[in-house]
Amino acid sequence: MSDSNLVSTSSDTEVATSEQFSDPGVPEHKLRLGDTDPKAAKRSERIVIALFGLSILGTIGMMAAYFGLPQDTSIAGVRIQNLTLGLGLGFALLGIGLGAIHWAKSLMSDHEVVEERHSVESSPEARAEAIQKLQDGVADAGVARRGVLKGAAISAVALFPLSFAVPLIGEIGADWNISKFRHTVWRRGVRLATDPTNRPIKASEVTIGSAYHVIPYAEDIDEEVRPGSHAWLDEKAKAIVLMVRMEPNELKEEDDRKDWSYEGIVAYSKVCTHVGCPVALYERQTHHLLCPCHQSTFDMADGAKVVFGPAKRPLPQLPITVDSEGYLVAQSDFTEPVGPSFWERLK
């Protein structure tokens, strides 16, 4: 077939396609209920105002919780202040988001507009036309004549940054004494207890492959840092431990740590050495412990050394043994600081 025939066939195909698939254009515009019923439009406006008002209340509630609620009050282990701060921030964001969506869906212009492609640089007439369209859109949305709605939107958006700014400013002058992480409430003879039930654990009940979330037994630590005290949550956050049992011959222990375990039972800090997330996902077959935040992985059979991820050092090990009644107890505190390795450490 000649080149002329190819060109002719291509041209014929384009013509046929053009005739078969014509531009359907913009579908017929369907009016919303608010476009024809003033009462419906007013109802939508009140809903948007209420949503922005919800955002304002959320921000105010968060500020009230930040300044007015004590930090150590908790229910079922959950700090009331943290819960209230989270709820306030959630409602502040939710109110702005839902308010903006409902405003756009029910009150702003929804007329379809077709704009043909043109050169990158617009002519003065096109720019003037675009500005006019924006002004028409603002007028059609009723911003100027809906003063209460406009005020609610501006107030919600203006107040919301306070939910971030105030806590950040509040940290100025806060307690940054990182030496507190060099020591925990673990001491010689403190029994290992289940978290959160605070039940002492006997070595005989820990089966091969099992994993326990462990805290210091309340009766064995000073009364001022026991559950319910002002300092308990802070001290618990440093002292949390994950304990597992494996076959003793699977353990790879350094000579100076061979007596830190008991019949295959080992205990390590749950505070990740990357940024401090709780490390709690144990895989029995590989003896790997995974941090869910950034996937740092530690080998519990080999000194909790890092085998993957951004953590830079092993998890600190808690030396353990058993007492005369068969309960698992600590031999001492951790021998190194718990927590992220970017905190300054002294050997």
N, C-alpha and C positions, 0 to 999 in steps of 0.2 A: 504494500500500500504506500502511495506517495505521501510526502510531507503535506501537500496541499489538501489531500483527503483527510489527514489527521487534524489539521487546523479547522477544516470545515465541520468535521464531526464534533470537535470540542465546542465550537461556536454554537452548533445546533443544540448541544446538550445544555449549555448555559441558558439559551433562549427558552428551551422546554422547561427547565427547572424554574426559571423566573416566572413563567406562565402558570406552572403547576402550584408553586408555593409562593403565593402573594403575601405581602406584609399584612398580618391581621390587624395591625394597629393597636391602639390602647383600648381595652375593654370598657364597656359602658360603666361610668362611675355610679357606685351605689351609695346612697346617702345613709349615714348612721342615724340612730334614733335621736342623738343630740343635735343633729343638723336640722331636724324638722320640729323637734319638741323642746321648747325653752326649759321646761321643767326637768327633762332628762339631762340637758346640758348643765343646769344648776346642780342637779344631784351629782353628776360626775365631778363638778368643781368642788363640792363639799367633800367628796371622797378623797380627792387629791389633797385638799387642805388637811384632812384628818390624817392622811399618811405622812405628810410633811410634819404635822404636829406630833405624830408618833416618833419620828426621828428626833425632833427637838426634845421630847420627854426622855428618849433613850440616852441622849447626850447628857442631859441634866441629871438623870438617874445615875449615870456612870460617874459623873463628877461628885455627886453626893456620896456614892459608895466609896470612892477613892479617898475622900477627906473625912467621911463620917463613920465608916464601919471599922471596927478593930480587925487587925490582920490575923489574930490568932483564934477567932471564933470559927468553929467548924461544926458540921453535922455529917455524921457517917464518914468522917475523914475528908470531907470536902470543905474548903475554906469558903465561908459565906461571902467574903469580900471578892474573891476571885470569881465566884459564880455570878455575883451581881455585876461586876465589871464586864464579864463576858456577855451577859444578857443585855446590858445597856448598850454596849458596842454593836451587838447584833441588831437590836431594834433601831439604832441610829442609822446603820447601813441599809437595813431592810426598808425603813420608811422612805429614805431618799430614792432607793431603786424602784420600789413599787409606785411611789408617787410620780416619778418621772415617766415610767412606762404608761401608767394610766392616763396621765396628762397627754402624752403623745398619741395614745390610741383613741381617746374619746374627745379631746378638745382641740388639738392642733389640726391644721389643715391636712387632709389625706387625699387631696386631688392628685391624680397621676400626672406627671410632667415628663415629656419627651424632649430630650436635648440632643440635637444632631452633633456629630463630631465636627470639630473645627480646629483651626490652628492653635498652637499653644498660646500664642499671644492674642489676647482678645482686643477687639477694637474698643474705642471709648464708648461707642453705642452699646456694645455687648456688656461692658462693665456697668454702665448705667442701668441697663436692663436687669442685670443680676442683683444690683443693690435694690432696685425697685421690687424685685421678687422677694428678697429677704424682708424688706419693709412690709410688703403685702402679707407675707407669711406671719410676721409678728402681729400685724393687725388682725389677721384671720384667727390666730390663736387666742386673741382676746387678752393678751398680757396687760395692756394698758388699762382695760376696763375691769380687770379682775384683780383688784388691789390686794385683797386678803390672800388670794392664792399666791400672788407674786411675793408678798411679804413672808408667807409661810415657807416658800421655796428658798428664798434668800436666807432666811433665818436658819433653816435646817442645814444648808450648805455652809453657812458661815460658822455655825456652832460646831459642826462635826469635827473639824481639825483639832478642837480642844481635847477630844477623846484620845488623840495621840500626843499632843503637845504637853498637856498637863502631867501625865505620868513620866514623860521624859524629863521635863523640868524638875519634877519631884525627886528624880534620882540624883540631882545635883546635891552634893553633900551627904549622900547615902553612905552606909557602912560598906566600904570596899576592902575590909580586912580579910585578905585571902588566907592568912595564917590559920583561920578557923578550920580550914579544910585539911589541916595537917593532923587533926585529932578528931576522933569520934567517941561515942559513949561506950564502945566496946572495951572491956577490961578483962583481965584474967578471971575466969570463973563465971562470967556472964553467959547464961544459957541461950542457945539459939531457939527462937520461937517462930511459929508460922505467922505470916503476914496476910491478912490483918487480924486474925483471931487471937494472936498472942498466946499460943499454946506451946509449951516447951516440947522439944523434939528428942526422942530417944533414937540412938543409933540403930537399934534393932528394928525400928519401923521404917527405915529408909531402904527401899528396895533398889536393886540394880536397875539403872536407867531412869530412875525417878528424879524429878527436879523440884526444889522447894524455894519459895520466896520467903526470905528470912529477915527478921528484925530482932533486936535485943529483947530478951524477956523483961517485961516491965518491972517485976519484983526485984530484979537483980541490978537495976540502975538507980541512980539518985532520984529522989522523989521530985525534985524540981524539973527534971526532964522526962518524966513519965507521961504516958498518954493523958491528954486533957490539960497538960501544963502549957504555959505560954511558949516554952522553947521546944516542945515535943516535935512538931512538924519539921522544924529546921534540923533538929538532931536526927530525926528518922531519915530525912532526905540524904544525909551523909552516911548513915549506917546501914542502909538496905543492902542485902546480900542475896546472891543466888547460889544455892547449894545443890550439888548433884552427886550421884553415886555411880561409879563404874567399877569394872573389875580392877583390882589393885595392879595387876600386871599391865594394864593399859596406860597407867600413869607414867609420864616422863617427868621426874622430879630432880631438881638440883640437889646436890649433897646437903646443902645447908637448909633445905626445906623438906626433907624426907619425913620429918616428924610433924609437919604442918597439916597433914591429912590424917584420916582415920579409916582404915580398912576400905580404901577406895572412895571415901567421902571427901570432897573438896568444897571450899566456899570462897567465892570471889565477890568483890564489890560489884553492885549492879549499875554503878554510875559510869557511863561510857567515858573513856579517856579522850574522846574527840571533843564533844561540846556538852557532855553531861546528861544525855538522854538516858532513860532507864533501859538497860540491856536485859532482855527477858525471853528471847526466842531461842530455845535449846533444841538442837537436833541430835537425837540419841545415837544414831549410827555413826556419825562423824565426830561427835562430841563438840560440835561447833556451836558457839553462842553468837547470835546475830543482834545487832542494834537496829531497831526498825526505822530510826531517823535517817541515817546515811549509810546503812549497810556495812558498817565496820563489823568484822567477823573475828572471833577469838576462839582459840583452841583450848578447851577446858582440860584436855588430857595433857597438854604441854605448857603448863604455867599460864594459861589464858593469854598466850602470845597472839599478836595480830597476824592473821593470815590473809586478810583482805580489807580494803576500805581505807578511809582517811585517818583513822586513829594511829597515834605514833608510839604508844607504849602499851604493855599488857595491863590487864585489870589487876589492881592490888589484891593480894590474897590475904584472907583472914585465917590465921593459924588456929586450928581447932583440935580438940581431943574429947574425951568423955570423963564425966565425974563418977563418983562412987555409985551413983544410982543409974548409970547408963545414959544420962542425958548428954547431948552434945553441948560443949561449952567452948568459949573462946580461950585461947592461951594468952592473948594480949590484944591490943588494938592493932589496926593495920600498921605495918612498918613503913609505909610511905603515904603521901597525901592521896586522897581519893579525888576523882573528878578529872576535868580536861587537863591535858598536858601543857596547855599554854599558860596555866597558872604557874607562877614561879615556885620552884621546888628546891628544898634544901635536903641534902643527903644526911 
